[in-house]
Amino acid sequence: MARPKKKIDMQEVEKLASEGCTVAEIAANFEVHQSTLYRRKNFKEVYERGLEKCKLSVRRALYKKGVVNGDTKALIFLAKNLLEMSDNPQQQDTAQEQVIRVVLED
């Protein structure tokens, strides 16, 4: 006889993922193995949706801290990551230009 199926609330999974919990932490919360979660229908989709909400929350908080509140460190981080700016700009190529001669024959 098989064990009774554990109830896993997908809304709770999404909430935990939106708070930054890992799959291992969510599994521990439901007292199941990670593989049990992966076997559940829609788990991956629900988990990824929660994770995207987490990323959005972090991005909003960082934006607010940097842009709205003027935190210099947050602004530098945003500039480097969103605008691809760098403390060490690439040195321009100082190699000599090559001349290509094209001869057209009739």
C-alpha positions in Angstrom: 0.0 0.0 0.0 1.4 3.4 -0.9 1.8 6.3 1.5 -0.9 9.0 1.5 -0.1 11.9 -0.8 1.2 15.0 1.0 -0.9 18.1 0.4 1.3 20.8 -1.2 -0.4 24.2 -1.5 0.9 25.8 -4.8 -0.1 29.3 -3.5 2.2 28.7 -0.6 4.9 27.5 -2.9 4.6 30.7 -5.0 4.6 32.9 -1.8 7.8 31.2 -0.5 9.5 31.5 -3.8 8.6 35.2 -4.0 10.3 35.6 -0.6 13.5 34.1 -2.1 13.2 30.5 -0.7 15.1 27.8 -2.5 13.5 24.5 -3.6 15.3 22.8 -0.7 13.8 25.3 1.8 10.3 24.9 0.3 10.6 21.1 0.5 11.6 21.4 4.1 8.6 23.6 4.8 6.3 20.9 3.5 8.4 18.1 5.1 9.0 16.4 1.7 11.9 15.7 -0.5 12.7 18.1 -3.3 12.0 15.4 -5.9 8.4 15.2 -4.5 8.0 18.9 -5.4 9.4 18.4 -8.9 6.9 15.6 -9.6 3.9 17.8 -8.8 2.0 19.2 -11.6 2.9 22.9 -12.3 5.5 23.1 -9.6 8.2 24.4 -11.8 5.9 27.0 -13.4 4.6 28.2 -10.0 8.1 28.3 -8.5 9.5 30.3 -11.4 6.6 32.7 -11.2 7.3 33.3 -7.5 11.0 33.7 -8.2 10.3 36.4 -10.8 8.2 38.2 -8.2 11.2 38.0 -5.8 13.5 39.5 -8.5 11.0 42.3 -9.2 10.8 43.2 -5.5 14.6 43.3 -5.2 14.8 45.4 -8.4 12.2 47.9 -7.1 13.9 48.2 -3.7 17.3 48.8 -5.4 15.8 51.3 -7.8 14.1 53.2 -5.0 17.2 53.2 -2.9 19.4 54.4 -5.7 17.2 56.7 -7.8 14.6 57.9 -5.4 16.7 58.1 -2.3 20.0 59.0 -4.0 22.1 56.2 -2.5 25.4 56.4 -4.4 26.4 52.8 -3.9 23.0 51.6 -5.3 23.3 54.0 -8.2 26.8 52.7 -9.1 25.5 49.1 -8.9 22.6 50.0 -11.2 24.9 51.8 -13.6 27.2 48.8 -13.9 24.5 46.2 -14.2 21.7 47.9 -16.1 23.8 50.4 -18.2 26.8 48.1 -18.6 29.1 50.9 -17.3 32.5 50.1 -15.9 35.2 51.5 -13.6 37.7 50.3 -16.1 36.6 51.3 -19.6 38.1 49.3 -22.4 41.2 50.8 -23.9 40.6 51.9 -27.5 42.4 49.9 -30.1 45.5 51.9 -31.1 46.5 49.6 -33.9 47.4 51.3 -37.1 44.7 51.5 -39.8 45.3 49.2 -42.7 44.7 50.5 -46.2 43.0 48.3 -48.6 43.6 49.0 -52.3 40.9 47.9 -54.8 41.8 47.6 -58.4 39.0 47.4 -60.9 39.8 45.9 -64.3 37.8 46.5 -67.4 
